[in-house]
Amino acid sequence: MIKAKDILTIKKEHEKYKKLLENETDILNRLKYGRIFREYEDKLMDIELQLLNIELGLFRDIELHKNIFIDRYIKNIPVERLVDKYRISRTKIYKVINKAKDLFESKRYSNSLIL
């Protein structure tokens, strides 16, 4: 399971190893970078699956929760800009982010998807 705070580092590492893999000529380093790159691709797919937890855990305002979570944790937009973008109060933004983060990191829904 991937934590919400680790999403940006995973994206950065994925891009880093993608560039290293494209520019490497040594076969051993290509194999090493290829393995690490595939691991980060798997983690990105896990992030996409965990985003479904937000949809499965809510019955109202699904898109709002998902969009705010993506803007905050994946696109790294500050809360002040989210207040202006969605035109809701800062406390409501934090409530939505916390609820979406709890659902994103919950194991209850992700285990049912794997089976």
PyMOL commands that set and color helices and strands:
alter all, ss='L'
color gray80, all
select helices_A, chain A and resi 4-23+27-57+62-74+79-86+90-104+107-114
alter helices_A, ss='H'
color red, helices_A
deselect
rebuild
show_as cartoon
